[in-house]
Amino acid sequence: MGFDRDFPMTRRQAKVLVVGLVVMGAFGAALFGGAIPGLKPNYSAPSIVVLEGEHYYISTAFLGMPIFPGNHTAPEEFPFHGVNFTLWETNWYEYTGGLIRGIGAEANHTVYPFVLGYSFALHLNSTVFISPDRIFAVEWLGGLLAGPVVHLLVHV
């Protein structure tokens, strides 16, 4: 007895198909997880950008969206090249488009807080923060349509 009249399949064939899919899935997970030596895919080196004459590695952080009617998120951590970035969103459903707040903690234990976005109340109009020692920077487009995507930059 088959599952479909146009393509009859026995129970044994169905079991073989399921076992084959499970084995292929396990092999794929092991391959891309690095469990099989020598078969882990080669990832390219991080991209480098120039900001105010300095070279920085760049990565993209995707933050979670606040659940309406709440207008903020819990802090999320993004370690990147020796700097631990902690980012969260506030005032997200405001007409100005919300703010990205964060802290950059460097390997030497120096910590710099920052706020990115637009706010009339806070007299804020900033889309890029560069740490005073120029070790890291953070960029966010800001505004109504920017979304929760933040660029993290660490000095080369």
SULWO-V818532 format. One record per backbone hydrogen bond with DSSP energy under -0.5 kcal/mol. CO is the residue of the C=O (numbers start at 1). NH is the residue of the N-H. If there is no record, write none. Layout:
BEGIN
<<CO,NH> <CO,NH>>
END
This chain:
BEGIN
<<7,4> <10,14> <11,15> <12,16> <13,17> <14,18> <15,19> <16,20> <17,21> <18,22> <19,23> <20,24> <21,25> <22,26> <23,27> <24,28> <25,29> <26,30> <27,31> <28,32> <29,33> <30,34> <30,35> <30,36> <31,34> <35,37> <36,39> <41,43> <47,58> <49,51> <49,56> <51,54> <54,51> <55,156> <56,49> <57,154> <58,47> <59,152> <61,63> <61,150> <66,68> <67,70> <71,92> <76,87> <78,85> <80,83> <83,80> <83,85> <84,105> <85,78> <85,87> <86,103> <87,76> <88,101> <89,73> <90,99> <91,94> <94,97> <98,118> <99,90> <99,101> <100,116> <101,88> <102,114> <103,86> <103,105> <104,106> <104,112> <105,84> <106,109> <110,106> <112,104> <114,102> <116,100> <117,126> <119,124> <120,123> <124,119> <126,117> <127,140> <129,138> <131,134> <135,155> <136,131> <137,153> <138,129> <139,151> <143,146> <148,63> <148,150> <150,61> <151,139> <152,59> <153,137> <154,57>>
END
